[in-house]
Amino acid sequence: MANTNLRFKTNYAVSSKIEPFYKGGKVQISNDEQYIFCTCGSRVNILEISTGKIVHCVEHDDQEDITSFAVSSDDELLVTASRALLLKQWDWRRASCTRSWRAIHTVPVASMTFDSSSTLLATGGCDGTIKLWDVVKQYCTHNLKGSSGVVHLVQFHPDISRLQLFSSSLDCGIRMWDLRSSQCVCVLQSHYSSVTSLSFSADGGTMVSSGRDKICTVWDLNTRQAKRTVPIYEAVEGVVLLPKDADLSQLGVKSKDSHFITAGSKGILRVWHASTARCVYTQKAPSTLSSATGEAEDQDDNPFGLTHLFYLPASHRVATVTAEHNILLYQLPGLTTQQFVGYSDEVLDVKFLGKNDSHIVVATNSSQLKVFELLTNSCQILFGHTDTVLTLDVFKKGFLFASCAKDRSVRVWQMDSDSGQVCCVAQGTSHTNAVGSISCSRMKASFVATGSQDCTVKVWDLPPDLSSEDICQLTPRTTEKAHDKDVNSVAVSPNDKLLASGSQDRTARLWSLAVDGNISLLGVFRGHRRGIWSVCFSPVDQVLATSSADGTTKLWSLQDFSCLKTFEGHDASVLKCIFVSRGTQLLTSGSDGLVKLWTIKTNECVKTLDAHQDKVWGLHASRKDDKMVTASADSNITVWADVTEAELAEEQAKQEDQILKQQELSNLLHEKKYLKALGLAISLDQPHTALTVIKAIRSGEDRCELLEKTLLKLRVDQKESLLRFCVVWNTNARNCLDAQAVLQVLLTHMPPEELLQYQGARTHLEGLIPYTERHMQRIGRLLQASMFLNYMWQKMRVAGGPTSMSNDEEMDTTPLGQSQTVFYVDKDKGSGSARDEQNQEEDSDSGADEDPNSHMDDEDDEEEVSSARKASTNTQGVEKKKRNGLQLPESDDSSEEGIPEDNATTSGTVEVIKKLRVFPSTHPQIVS
């Protein structure tokens, strides 16, 4: 059967990943032209251009989406703005936040930019204001008002001596601000739609603006007048003034006059003569792009449109961003391309390609194919199909592959072994419905077989000499109605003599591929309870593998069509199955996101890989059988390497060590050895694990004293880590109480001088202030709402009450403050776990929360302590009397004399305050 020296696979490890790094929004290229910064939800990803890898990533702790960011001109600083109205300054090379502060804007920041000195930062807000920040001295220098609506564009004049800032908002005007006087000196009016970009000449005297009103305007900044309005005939998203000293004759630049390049909704680059308003060069779109998109190029909503345009002077390149989140770098003047795919949507299939499997070809939820070079992640986009590409297959040598799509067509593509460029060499259309499966011949590139939703199987012969110059038209040599429902999968045997098909009708069928071109049915495999997703021949045995939506994978004998083995383990549909290790093992992938490795002889699952978060559609092994690639509906593509025994032992040792530490932590918590447990959690550098220990400490009796005793025994480095963890916890309303409790201990027992000696202490404290203020505001609003409810309860009247209610059920209508006990809250001992108070409402100690609205003088502290303790012990009795409808007698131990009326609280309000998550009012004051 198989070679006795064959080593069974035991595990796979991630070798590389191609994952989404840009989903729309701002893009910026570093001044040294080595990195691309782009937003992806709550992250800013930094892509290295030379390798195509994500080398750095910064993310806000609160998981809020980043609305804008800016990189300084010296490439040292990165500042981000999120929906939480928080600005963060980053050392992006270390992915560490060096400073954070609240934006003075009342709504999120929409645009940001640095000046050429990397000192001033301008932020344009959705509130119509512009703030300027000195990032060195750390203060706000200007507050510019006057814009109408969202300020979506801010840009400094490149000559810093002019101290000018340009901005644009919803009124479509371009405002010029004099930063010496903080005044708007003029508004440049020319556009009738959003202004999208500005570009300045080298001498700073000329500016070109672009807009979605399909024009570009050339401005004389000395006279502040429009010199020329150039009709572009497309919505323009980016404009760049070309350098006058470069040889750009290939782009139609024949003189030293001003020329600019535009990018917009048509998806192509064009060069314009600024003085004559004439287009001197138009980029030629690929012929396949034209045929695929039809008239889409003439429409403003073209999915291939360009959304950004940048000029890179050091490398003499221009960069564009497409509406499909692809980033293209064009080398001037030839416009040779380097391309990165920011987002691939759902990935439907993937195959290795090229010499030594150096590339992968990917079918995504679109009509284009993407070919990635694994070394650099650079991508070619292949146009040809007009609807979603569903499946791929590769011929034996790896330079020829085939694709099929919903457009009912089949295409054959060829990669040049030297340049790596791919082009279409053959196509065929004969199916009457979407073509969902395809398989290539195994011996030599002689034919392809396809299965379709029209229930038929077709075999297409390929010509012996495929040329990239002309696309060969294919015709099927035979067509057979194979199944009663959709054909989901077809496979050609290793000797090219057999064909297998799997269908939604729950059966797989075996066909003979005769020399004369006809196919004949040999047998039917029955046994699956639901539709079959995949069929695959063993490379060495006369065995067929099938995977099904019933969650099983089966092995069948080609001799008698009987089921030999059944593999069960997936919780949902098994979408793909392939043989590895010379036919002795199986790899299966499912809609549960798992990839499983099976040993056929023992019928055992050797390894389960938690590969993806969604359905794993694509699964393929390299020709050397040393790696595999998976692709999923979660948009991720992962390349896996076969792990050796030594690497596996090392990985298992690490996992066992982690498990032992977790078990030890669990034992310490069970034994209530909180100090050791907290120290262990901090050593693991896991904020969530440390939070579990803090919650355990605060869940018992005497929690305040126990927490204080535990934290003060920690080492200095452990306290530093704990302070860093508090910043993370404080961003979540569920965990903010625990963070504030830890902060209270640290800030109460440590002098500020000692605290500021901690590494990053100032940054951590600055990060705590905004969220603490938000939590206080939230609690204040909740407290006001509870007061209102109590007021309404006290003022309610029931019509006809005395005739239908007994004396015991009579409602208390006494005005607030006349018959209720007055309570005061202890400021010093007012903190407690709100979660514990909700779970243990009968605990008499849970009433000592502080009223955040009280502002008593220090000289009244002793009376407040007494009142608070009395409130905590009498609350249950007061509530019991209220539920029975009894009026409350006035307390003999409390006095209203000299006390503000706002601080008087009814018993019902006290019960509500008990359930609130209240912070001691001293916390934000100490932090700030």
Buried (B, 14 or more C-beta within 10 A) or exposed (E): EBEEEEEBBBBBBEBBEBBBBBBBBBBBBBBEBBBBBBBBBBBBBBBBBEEBBBBBBBBBBBEBBBBBBBBBBBBEBBBBBBBBBBBBBBBBEEBEBBBBBBBBBEBBBBBBBBBBEBBBBBBBBBBBBBBBBEBEEEEBBBEBEBBEEBBBBBBBBBBBEBBBBBBBBEBBBBBBBBBEEEEBEBBBEBBEEBBBBBBBBEEBEBBBBBBBBBBBBBBEBEEEEBBBEBEBEBBBBBBBBBBBEEEBEEBBBEEEEBBBBBBBBBBBBBBBBBBEBEBBBEBEBEEBBBEBBEEBBEBEEBEBBBBBBBBBEEEEBBBBBBBBBBBBBBBBBEBEBBBBBBBBBBBBBBBBBBEEBBBBBBBBBBBBBBBBBBEBBBBBBBBBBBBBBBBBBBBBEBBBBBBBBBBBBBBBBBBEEEEBEBBBBBBBBBBEEBBBBBBBBBEEBBBBBBBBBBBBBBBBBBBEEBEEEEBBEBEBBBBBEBBEEBBBBBBBBBEBEBBBBBBBBBBBBBBEBEEEEEBEEBBEBEBBEEBBBBBBBBBBBEBBBBBBBBBBBBBBBBEEBEBBBEBEBBEBBBBBBBBBBBBBBBBBBBBBBBBBBBBBEEEEBBBEBEBBEBBBBBBBBBEEBEBBBBBBBBBBBBBBBBBEEEBBEEEEEEEEEEEEBBEEBEEBBEEEBBBBBBBBBBEBEBBEBBBBBBBBBBEEEEBBEBBBBBBEEBEEEBBBBBBBBBBBBBBBEEBBBBBBBBBBBBBEEBEEEEBEEBEBBEBBBBBBBBBBBBBBEEBEEBBEEBBEEBEEBBEEEEEEEEEEEEEEEBBBEEEBEEEBBBBBBBBBBBBBBBBBBEEEBEBEBBBBBBBBBBEBEEEBBEBBBBBBBBBBEBBBEBBEBBEEBEBBEEBEEBEBEEBEEEBBBBBBBBBBBBBBBBBBBBBBEBBE
